Amino acid sequence: TDSQRSKQDRCRAFNIDPDRIQVIYNGIDTDTFRPEPSIARNPWQLITTASADQPLKGTQHLIPAFATLTERFPKLRLVFIGRPKPGGETEKLIRRYGVTDKIRFVHGIGADEIRHLYASSAVAVVPSEYEGFGLPAGEAMACGVPLVSTDGGALPEVVGNAGRVVPAADPTALASAISELLDLEPGAREQIGLAGRQHILDNFSWSRAAAAMSEVYRSVLTSRTSRS
C-alpha cells in the first residue's frame, strides 16, 4: 500500500497482520509537475484541487478559512481545480460567505495547464480531512509552490517538514497558516517552495517506487522458491 496510514487503516479494518503489508510510496511525476520560472506568481492567488462536494476533501473548511482571509487580504483570490455540483453544498457555502466573485473553478484541463496554474499561485492548499496518500499535495510541492496542508490521513507523510501542516477540519488553523505564508516576502515563500520540490525529488521519485516494488517481487519469488 502507498502510506503508513493506509497500512494502519487496512490492518485495523480487515484484521491483517501488519507484517503482511509493505508500504511503497507513490511516485510523483516531477518532469510534468515542475516549477515554471517564466510564469510570474500572483501574490494574491491561492490554489487548491479537490472533488468540491466530497466532504472528506475539506472544501467545507477551506471556504470559511478563505472568507476570513479576504477580510485581511481583499485582493485574495482562490483558483479551485474541480467542479462543484450545481446547487450543491459547496455553491451554497460560497454564497453564504459572500465570496462567489473571489473563487474561480477550473475543470477538464490537462497536466500542463494545471502546472501553469500552480506556477502562477502564491500558496497551494490541501484542506482534506483524509487522504490515503495525498497526490495533490505532492504535485503542488513538485511544482515549487509553498503548501499548507492538513494532517488528514497520510498527508503528513507526504508533506514532511517541507510545508505547513495544520489540524484537519479546523478553518481557523488553515487560515492562520495561509496568512503566515502570505505575510512573508516573495523570496522567502519561493525558498519554501523550492525546499518542497527538493523534498519530493528526494523521497517520491518513480525510480525509488519501482526499485521498492521490484524488491518486493524478488522477496516473494525467493520465498516461494525456498519453500518448493
C-alpha positions as CSV (number, residue, x, y, z in Angstrom):
1,T,0.0,0.0,0.0
2,D,1.0,3.6,-0.5
3,S,1.4,5.0,3.0
4,Q,1.8,4.0,6.7
5,R,-1.6,5.5,7.4
6,S,-3.2,3.3,4.7
7,K,-1.4,0.3,6.1
8,Q,-2.7,1.0,9.6
9,D,-6.3,1.5,8.4
10,R,-6.2,-1.7,6.3
11,C,-4.8,-3.7,9.2
12,R,-7.5,-2.4,11.5
13,A,-10.4,-2.7,9.1
14,F,-9.6,-6.3,7.9
15,N,-7.7,-7.7,10.9
16,I,-4.5,-8.2,8.8
17,D,-1.1,-8.9,10.3
18,P,1.0,-5.7,9.7
19,D,4.0,-7.8,8.6
20,R,2.0,-8.9,5.6
21,I,1.7,-5.3,4.2
22,Q,4.6,-3.5,2.6
23,V,4.5,0.3,2.3
24,I,5.7,1.7,-1.0
25,Y,5.0,5.4,-1.6
26,N,3.6,6.6,-4.9
27,G,5.9,8.4,-7.2
28,I,5.3,11.9,-8.3
29,D,5.9,12.9,-11.9
30,T,8.4,15.6,-11.3
31,D,9.1,16.1,-15.0
32,T,5.4,17.1,-15.6
33,F,4.9,18.8,-12.3
34,R,7.8,21.2,-12.1
35,P,8.5,24.9,-11.5
36,E,7.9,27.3,-14.3
37,P,10.2,30.2,-13.7
38,S,9.0,32.1,-16.7
39,I,5.5,32.4,-15.2
40,A,5.1,35.2,-12.7
41,R,3.4,34.4,-9.4
42,N,0.3,36.3,-8.4
43,P,1.0,37.2,-4.7
44,W,-2.8,37.1,-4.1
45,Q,-3.7,33.8,-5.7
46,L,-4.3,30.6,-3.7
47,I,-4.9,27.3,-5.4
48,T,-6.5,24.0,-4.4
49,T,-7.6,20.9,-6.2
50,A,-10.3,18.5,-4.9
51,S,-13.7,16.9,-5.5
52,A,-15.6,20.0,-4.4
53,D,-18.6,18.3,-2.9
54,Q,-16.9,15.3,-1.3
55,P,-16.8,16.1,2.4
56,L,-13.6,14.2,3.1
57,K,-11.8,16.7,0.7
58,G,-12.4,19.5,3.2
59,T,-13.9,22.2,1.0
60,Q,-16.4,23.0,3.8
61,H,-13.4,24.0,5.9
62,L,-11.5,25.9,3.2
63,I,-14.3,28.2,2.2
64,P,-14.8,29.8,5.7
65,A,-11.0,30.0,6.1
66,F,-10.7,31.7,2.7
67,A,-13.6,34.1,3.6
68,T,-11.8,35.1,6.8
69,L,-8.6,35.7,4.9
70,T,-10.3,38.0,2.4
71,E,-11.2,40.3,5.2
72,R,-7.5,41.0,5.8
73,F,-6.4,40.5,2.2
74,P,-9.1,42.0,0.0
75,K,-7.2,41.2,-3.2
76,L,-7.0,37.5,-2.4
77,R,-8.5,35.1,-4.9
78,L,-8.8,31.3,-5.0
79,V,-8.4,29.1,-8.0
80,F,-10.2,25.8,-7.4
81,I,-9.3,22.9,-9.7
82,G,-12.6,21.0,-9.6
83,R,-16.2,21.4,-10.3
84,P,-19.0,21.9,-7.7
85,K,-22.3,20.3,-8.1
86,P,-24.8,22.9,-9.4
87,G,-26.9,23.9,-6.4
88,G,-24.8,21.7,-4.1
89,E,-23.4,22.3,-0.7
90,T,-20.2,24.0,-2.0
91,E,-22.1,26.5,-4.0
92,K,-24.4,27.2,-1.1
93,L,-21.4,27.7,1.2
94,I,-19.7,30.1,-1.2
95,R,-22.9,32.2,-1.4
96,R,-23.3,32.1,2.4
97,Y,-19.8,33.5,2.9
98,G,-20.1,36.1,0.1
99,V,-17.0,35.0,-1.8
100,T,-18.6,34.0,-5.2
101,D,-16.7,36.6,-7.1
102,K,-13.4,35.6,-5.5
103,I,-13.3,31.9,-6.4
104,R,-12.7,30.6,-9.9
105,F,-13.4,27.0,-10.7
106,V,-11.4,25.3,-13.4
107,H,-12.1,21.7,-14.6
108,G,-11.4,19.5,-17.6
109,I,-7.8,20.7,-18.0
110,G,-4.6,18.7,-18.6
111,A,-1.4,18.4,-16.6
112,D,0.3,21.3,-18.4
113,E,-2.5,23.7,-17.6
114,I,-2.5,22.6,-14.0
115,R,1.3,23.1,-13.8
116,H,0.8,26.6,-15.2
117,L,-1.9,27.4,-12.6
118,Y,0.5,26.2,-9.8
119,A,3.2,28.4,-11.2
120,S,1.1,31.5,-11.0
121,S,-0.1,30.9,-7.5
122,A,1.4,32.1,-4.2
123,V,0.2,29.3,-2.0
124,A,-1.3,25.9,-2.6
125,V,-3.8,24.5,-0.1
126,V,-4.9,20.9,0.7
127,P,-7.7,21.0,3.2
128,S,-8.7,17.3,3.2
129,E,-10.0,15.5,6.3
130,Y,-8.4,12.3,5.0
131,E,-6.1,11.2,2.2
132,G,-4.8,7.7,1.7
133,F,-1.7,9.2,0.1
134,G,-2.1,12.8,-1.0
135,L,-1.2,13.2,-4.7
136,P,-2.4,16.8,-5.0
137,A,0.0,17.8,-2.2
138,G,2.9,16.1,-3.8
139,E,2.2,17.6,-7.2
140,A,1.9,21.1,-5.8
141,M,5.2,20.7,-3.9
142,A,6.8,19.3,-7.1
143,C,5.8,22.5,-8.8
144,G,7.6,24.5,-6.2
145,V,4.5,26.1,-4.6
146,P,4.6,26.8,-0.9
147,L,2.0,24.4,0.7
148,V,-0.5,24.5,3.5
149,S,-1.9,21.0,4.2
150,T,-4.0,19.4,6.9
151,D,-2.8,16.4,8.9
152,G,-5.7,14.3,7.4
153,G,-4.7,10.7,6.8
154,A,-1.3,10.3,5.1
155,L,-0.7,13.9,4.3
156,P,2.0,14.5,6.9
157,E,3.9,11.6,5.4
158,V,3.9,13.3,2.0
159,V,4.5,16.8,3.2
160,G,7.1,16.1,5.9
161,N,8.7,19.2,7.2
162,A,8.7,20.9,3.8
163,G,5.2,22.5,4.1
164,R,2.9,23.9,6.8
165,V,0.7,21.2,8.3
166,V,-2.3,22.1,10.4
167,P,-5.1,20.0,12.1
168,A,-7.8,18.8,9.8
169,A,-11.3,20.2,10.0
170,D,-10.0,23.4,11.5
171,P,-10.7,26.5,9.4
172,T,-9.1,28.8,11.9
173,A,-5.8,26.9,11.8
174,L,-6.0,26.7,8.0
175,A,-6.5,30.5,7.7
176,S,-3.7,31.2,10.2
177,A,-1.1,29.1,8.3
178,I,-2.0,30.6,4.9
179,S,-1.8,34.1,6.4
180,E,1.7,33.4,7.7
181,L,2.9,32.5,4.2
182,L,1.2,35.5,2.6
183,D,2.9,37.7,5.1
184,L,6.4,36.5,4.0
185,E,8.4,38.3,1.4
186,P,8.1,36.7,-2.0
187,G,11.7,35.5,-1.9
188,A,11.1,33.7,1.4
189,R,8.0,32.0,0.0
190,E,10.0,30.9,-3.1
191,Q,12.6,29.3,-0.9
192,I,9.9,27.3,0.9
193,G,8.5,26.2,-2.4
194,L,11.9,25.1,-3.7
195,A,12.5,23.1,-0.5
196,G,9.2,21.4,-1.1
197,R,10.2,20.4,-4.6
198,Q,13.5,19.0,-3.3
199,H,11.6,17.0,-0.7
200,I,9.6,15.4,-3.4
201,L,12.6,14.7,-5.6
202,D,14.4,13.1,-2.6
203,N,11.5,10.9,-1.4
204,F,8.9,10.3,-4.0
205,S,10.5,9.6,-7.3
206,W,9.1,6.9,-9.5
207,S,12.5,5.2,-9.8
208,R,12.5,4.8,-6.0
209,A,9.0,3.4,-6.1
210,A,9.9,1.0,-8.9
211,A,13.0,-0.2,-7.1
212,A,11.0,-0.9,-3.9
213,M,8.3,-2.7,-5.9
214,S,10.9,-4.9,-7.6
215,E,12.4,-5.8,-4.3
216,V,9.0,-6.9,-3.0
217,Y,8.6,-9.2,-6.1
218,R,12.1,-10.6,-5.6
219,S,11.4,-11.3,-2.0
220,V,8.2,-13.1,-2.8
221,L,9.8,-15.2,-5.6
222,T,12.7,-16.1,-3.4
223,S,10.4,-17.2,-0.6
224,R,8.4,-19.4,-2.9
225,T,11.5,-20.9,-4.4
226,S,12.9,-21.8,-1.0
227,R,9.6,-23.4,0.1
228,S,9.5,-25.5,-3.1
